[in-house]
Amino acid sequence: MIISLILNWMDYSSTIKCVESVLKYTNTDKILIVDNASPNESAKKIEQWINEQNVQGKVILISNHENNGYGGGNNFGIAYCNTHFEYKKIWILNNDCYLESNALAPMLEYIDQNNKSIVGSVILRSSDGKLECYGGGIVYPLLGKAKLYLKGEDKDAIISYSDLSPDYIMGCSLLLTKQFIDEVGLMDEMYFMYSEEVDWQKRARNFGWKIIVAPTSYVFHLGSGGSGGRSPTYHFMRNKAAILYNKKFYGLGFTLLSAFLLMGVHIIVERKSMKNIFSGIHGIFVGLKTKVKRWKK
């Protein structure tokens, strides 16, 4: 059994569009929507759509008791799958994504041919069809930054870079096996937003898991509606997550140096917005003050 897992927060229209495209183009067995305690009528609207389309049993809606972020919401869905289904694979798909072809089929081919693998898609911007990333990106822990592979390039550019192996697969489209869940565990919920999938996959590498991009799996991404885009909230959460990640995997000394460098880069890049500067610096200091248990395999 293959389950598509889609997390919703306050954006039922995008979620429905995403589900419609999955139903149209793929043969996934179940689509599980997790409403992450949306304060609007998202859950009601989605449930109404499920009933109107007569897809009960195929599309299942569950509601989280609180909004505990990207990791917490997906963990809630995975825990539900562990209890209610005999599944082999879970496809985590952002609700602000949609398909125009069977993006799942190439991913299944790669994951079946490669033992202990995590598989991602080529993510395309819905606005112009250019690359948002080739699967994911590379992490620069010392700078507290990550860079998406081939961002802004034409889709045909991937022909020349098919041997790229990212440090992580972007959470927009991420295919995992039940074996992965059993061996690596769930996402770390301390981040709330950003770095969860980076953390998850770094842990997985230590257990011998490979990260693969299916170059013919295309997923269109509308954008970061839930995060507020490049808002002060984005900079707070993003910088906080970067510091927490470094504290967990690299220790305090490395993290302090990283915080200093991240602060400098952040001030330079956001010099035209004092709100963004202060929010980003606030996120760095909150990350430094937060207690984190150092991870060891």
C-alpha positions, 0 to 999 in steps of 0.5 A: 500500500502506498499512502500520500500524506498531505498536511493542511494549515488554513489553505483548503483550496490549495490542498484540494487542488493538490489532492485532485491532481494526485487522484488524476495522475497517480495510483496511490492507494490512500490520500491522508490529509492532516489538518494541523488545527487550522483556526479557519474552516479548512477541515470543514471545507475539505470534508465537504469536498470529500463528500461531494466528490464521493471519495470517502475511503480513498481520501481520508481527513484527520485533524491534529489536536494542535498546530505543532508545525510541519514535523509534528503534523506529518508525524501525526499523520505517520502515526495514524498510518502506523496504526490504521494501515499495512503500508509499504511507502509514504509519499509526503507532499506539500499541500501547495504543490500539484501534479500535471503528470504521474510524478509518483511512478518514477519515484517508485521505480527508483526506490524499488531499485535502490535499497535503503533509499529516500527519493525526491522529485524535481520541483518546478515553480508554478509561476514560470515552470523553471526549477525551484530545485533539483530535488533539494539542496546542499547545506552549509552548516557553518553559515546556517544556510542551505542552497537549492540545486539549480534554482531558477534554471530551465527544466532542461538544465537537469540533463547536464546535472543528473549525477547531482546528489543533494544533502537533502530532499525538499519536503515538497515531495518526499517518498519514504518506505516503512522500513525508513520510518521503523529504522530512523524514526519520526521527524524532530518536532523541536524546529516547528518550521524549517530544517525538519527534513534536513535533520531527518535525512542527516540522521538517515545517512548515518544509518546507511540511507541514500538520497536520490532524485528521480529526474523525470518526476515533476512537481509544481510548487505554488510557494510558501503560503503557510510560512508567510514568504520572506516575511519577518516570521520567515527569518525568525523561524529559519534562523532559529531552526539553523541554530537548533540544527547546528547545536544538535549535530555539531555542538556549542562551539561550532554553533556559536561561530555559526551564529556569528557568521549567520548574523553577519550574512543576514544583516548584509542580505536584509539591510533594506528591512530593519524588521527582517534584520531584527526578526532574524537576529531574534531567531538566532538568539532564541535558538542559542537559548533553547536547550537541545540534546546532542544527537548521537547514532 
